[in-house]
Amino acid sequence: MRLENKVALVTGASRGIGRAIALAYAREGADLVINYAKSADEADSVVKEVKQLGRRAIAVKADVSDDAAINAMTAATVKEFGRIDVLVNNAGVGVVSPSISMEISAWRKCIDILLTGVFACSQTAAKEMIKQGGGKIVNISSVNGMTGIPERAAYCSAKAGVINLTRVLGAEWARYNIRVNTICPGFTKTEMVGNLIARGLYHEDDLLGMIPLNRLGKPEDMGGAAVFLASDESDFITGQTIVIDGGWLSYGYLESYLKRTRK
């Protein structure tokens, strides 16, 4: 087991990519802290799944845009398990709006959760990791942080910020034996993407036409890279970004999307 007896805190772990990563970690021997903001029942369900895999787990409610909640979550992790070896910054929110009419409050909420929250969680966890001699931080960004998509100004800006924040922290915290890396998922079958499809903001056929591997990603597709970046196998890797998108970014074919949105 590549993560045997490691303690991992995964934010936004009650569903989607966060849940898939938490379960992948449990299969590799890690104990888990399942963070959630609203969905207590779903978080408890993930805790149960982790325990069925033979590992320990607790659920901790915390809004990652709230500094006091982040501090309490980290303290709860250390109190329960004695340490924190891995932090996965996955908690997210989607903001879709024409830039000309976007409410500044929506912009701030997106930045607070997707970027400031990543920094605050990383800073708080790193203080514990320094005490114990090191750790791993895995940030979840997005292909949206590597290209420009109309009506995604806040989301794209926040996710791009996470990529460069990863570079900064990876370089700065190497002296403490803390490795910081990022995963950039492409279009993945999560509740967030499902809601966008349901609202007509994306059409699944269009998305498939943009992905050379001809399918949407699954949350489980992120698990392997997340395990690798949390394991000893990645000890000489820091400040890097891994894209998991079925070839979407390499292909970059947005013609059908642009034709439809410009009608």
Buried (B, 14 or more C-beta within 10 A) or exposed (E): EBBEEBBBBBBBBBBBBBBBBBBBBBBBBBBBBBBBBEBEEBBBBBBEBBEEBEBBBBBBBBBBBBBEBBBBBBEBBBEBBEBBBBBBBBBBBBBBBEEEEBEEEBBEBBBBBBBBBBBBBBBBBBEBBBEBEBBBBBBBBBBBBBBEBBBBBBBBBBBBBBBBBBBEBBEBBBEBBBBBBBBBBBBBBBEBBBEBBEEEBBEEEBBBBBBEEEEBBEBBBBBEBBBBBBBEEBEEBBBBBBBBBBBBBEBEEBEBBEEEEEE
